[in-house]
Amino acid sequence: MKSAYIFLFFFLLINSIIEKNIEAQSGWTLLNSGSTYNLKAVCLLDYESVFVTGDGARVLRSDDGGANWLDISPAFSSVNLNGIVFFDSLTGIVVGDAGNIYRTINGGAE
């Protein structure tokens, strides 16, 4: 039983090292948005301020380069959004299916 724990420990350690090495070699890091919806478009104001949008009228905002996300989705949820642009932290436009265009002048706040 003790050897099984030792094997499991080394297996998990090696797996972790390999996973981090692959991530480092690829140059990409997974950022977890917390959303289960398909995300389709991204807009960067600067290195820290990021907006994304996608299906189910999801609009997410990050003020720390994607480490944490705030859901600023509009009240309507039956529209899939396909594009997003923000001009500053408050003024933005999203476009969606069926020619829908929506604008915010308050950063998406209700």
C-alpha positions as CSV (number, residue, x, y, z in Angstrom):
1,M,0.0,0.0,0.0
2,K,2.9,2.3,0.8
3,S,4.4,1.8,-2.6
4,A,1.1,2.6,-4.2
5,Y,1.1,6.0,-2.5
6,I,4.7,6.6,-3.5
7,F,3.9,5.7,-7.1
8,L,0.8,8.0,-7.0
9,F,2.9,10.9,-5.6
10,F,5.5,10.6,-8.2
11,F,3.0,10.2,-11.0
12,L,1.2,13.4,-10.0
13,L,4.5,15.2,-9.6
14,I,5.7,14.2,-13.0
15,N,2.3,14.9,-14.6
16,S,2.4,18.4,-13.1
17,I,5.9,19.1,-14.3
18,I,5.1,17.8,-17.8
19,E,1.9,19.9,-18.0
20,K,3.6,23.1,-16.9
21,N,6.5,22.4,-19.4
22,I,4.0,21.9,-22.2
23,E,2.2,25.1,-21.3
24,A,5.5,27.0,-21.1
25,Q,6.7,25.6,-24.4
26,S,3.4,26.5,-26.2
27,G,3.5,30.2,-25.1
28,W,-0.2,30.0,-24.1
29,T,-1.8,30.1,-20.7
30,L,-5.4,29.0,-20.1
31,L,-7.5,31.8,-18.6
32,N,-10.7,30.5,-17.0
33,S,-13.6,32.8,-17.7
34,G,-16.0,30.8,-15.5
35,S,-18.5,30.8,-18.4
36,T,-19.9,27.7,-20.0
37,Y,-21.1,29.7,-23.0
38,N,-19.2,29.8,-26.3
39,L,-17.1,33.0,-26.4
40,K,-16.6,34.4,-29.8
41,A,-15.0,37.9,-29.7
42,V,-12.5,39.8,-27.6
43,C,-11.6,43.5,-27.2
44,L,-8.6,44.8,-25.4
45,L,-8.5,48.3,-24.1
46,D,-5.0,47.8,-22.7
47,Y,-2.9,45.0,-21.2
48,E,-5.3,44.8,-18.2
49,S,-8.8,45.7,-19.5
50,V,-10.3,42.9,-21.6
51,F,-13.9,42.3,-22.7
52,V,-15.3,39.1,-24.3
53,T,-18.7,38.2,-25.7
54,G,-20.5,35.2,-27.0
55,D,-23.5,33.0,-27.0
56,G,-26.4,33.7,-24.6
57,A,-25.7,37.4,-24.7
58,R,-22.6,36.8,-22.5
59,V,-20.4,39.8,-21.9
60,L,-17.5,39.4,-19.5
61,R,-14.9,42.0,-18.4
62,S,-11.5,41.6,-16.8
63,D,-9.5,44.4,-15.2
64,D,-6.5,42.2,-14.4
65,G,-5.5,40.8,-17.8
66,G,-7.9,37.8,-17.6
67,A,-7.1,36.5,-14.2
68,N,-10.6,37.3,-12.9
69,W,-13.8,37.9,-14.9
70,L,-16.9,39.9,-14.1
71,D,-20.2,39.1,-15.9
72,I,-21.6,42.3,-17.3
73,S,-24.1,40.6,-19.6
74,P,-27.2,42.6,-20.5
75,A,-30.7,41.5,-19.3
76,F,-31.6,39.9,-22.6
77,S,-30.2,36.4,-23.0
78,S,-31.7,34.9,-26.2
79,V,-29.3,36.7,-28.5
80,N,-25.9,35.3,-29.5
81,L,-23.3,38.0,-29.7
82,N,-20.5,37.8,-32.2
83,G,-18.5,40.9,-31.9
84,I,-17.5,43.5,-29.4
85,V,-15.6,46.8,-29.2
86,F,-15.1,49.2,-26.3
87,F,-13.8,52.7,-26.8
88,D,-13.1,53.3,-23.1
89,S,-14.1,51.5,-19.9
90,L,-17.7,52.7,-20.2
91,T,-18.6,53.0,-23.9
92,G,-18.9,49.8,-26.0
93,I,-20.9,48.1,-28.7
94,V,-21.7,44.5,-29.2
95,V,-23.2,42.9,-32.4
96,G,-25.2,39.7,-32.6
97,D,-27.3,37.4,-34.7
98,A,-30.2,38.8,-36.8
99,G,-28.5,42.2,-37.1
100,N,-28.8,43.2,-33.5
101,I,-26.5,46.0,-32.3
102,Y,-26.4,47.0,-28.6
103,R,-24.5,49.9,-27.0
104,T,-23.6,50.7,-23.4
105,I,-22.4,54.0,-22.1
106,N,-22.0,52.8,-18.5
107,G,-19.8,49.8,-18.9
108,G,-22.7,47.4,-19.0
109,A,-23.9,48.3,-15.5
110,E,-27.7,47.9,-14.9
